Amino acid sequence: MIGPLVNGAALVVGSVAGALLGPKLSMNLRLKMPMVFGCASMGLGVAMIIKVKFLAPVVLALVVGSVLGELVQLESLVQKGAGKTRTLIDKVIRPSGDLSQEEFLDKFVALLVLFCLSGTGVYGAMSEGMTGDPTLLIVKAILDLFTAPIFASTMGLSVGILVIPQLAVQALLYYASALILPLTTPDMLADFSACGGLIMLATGFRICGIKQFPVASMIPALLLVMPLSGLWAAFF
């Protein structure tokens, strides 16, 4: 397992660099670059959405998954964890930038999806698990290496904590891919990509501050979309 480790190392290095260099970066750069990363997230989302095969199960998975996420208050749980993380980092090291608590939590949830559940990360981990090729995750590592410092410059070392769920998700997909992929079809994978693209699009809107989509609550949709796509293909 190479890709998940390289990606995790890039996130940690980028976060530490951003936290240390934050005061030296111009305010204009710190404010404008997240807009660029949000735009990139939206572009990636659109590229993933156009792969859709069956739109109905994708929409159904997104709606049902989001309802389940709201019922268990998934976003609230993530925000509580983010708040505790920030408090711990502030006590041990130094204040995590100059963001308000509300701004910090909004960005933290969006970054959780961007770093841990992006299409590149999901497919990269599954691809390496099946073929042994870590190329996709190494490409993602390069992107994260430049993305993390910008956000860490205002959010502090809390961004680096995201390496824990990121590594957990990618390692799980890496080891489970040999069991998951034989049960899937190209159409199911295409619909999975489209569902992930919708979440990435919502993440981009959130990072740019355009609309505060409940992206954490939308995550359960990723667990539902492939079974629903398979059932749709079988019966319709």
RAVEN-V187932 format. One record per run of one state. SS is the DSSP state (2 for helix, 1 for strand, 0 for the rest). FROM is the first residue (numbers start at 0). TO is the last residue. If there is no record, write none. Layout:
SS:FROM:TO ; SS:FROM:TO
This chain:
0:0:1 ; 2:2:23 ; 0:24:25 ; 2:26:48 ; 0:49:53 ; 2:54:70 ; 0:71:72 ; 2:73:91 ; 0:92:99 ; 2:100:115 ; 0:116:117 ; 2:118:130 ; 0:131:133 ; 2:134:182 ; 0:183:184 ; 2:185:206 ; 0:207:213 ; 2:214:217 ; 0:218:219 ; 2:220:234 ; 0:235:235
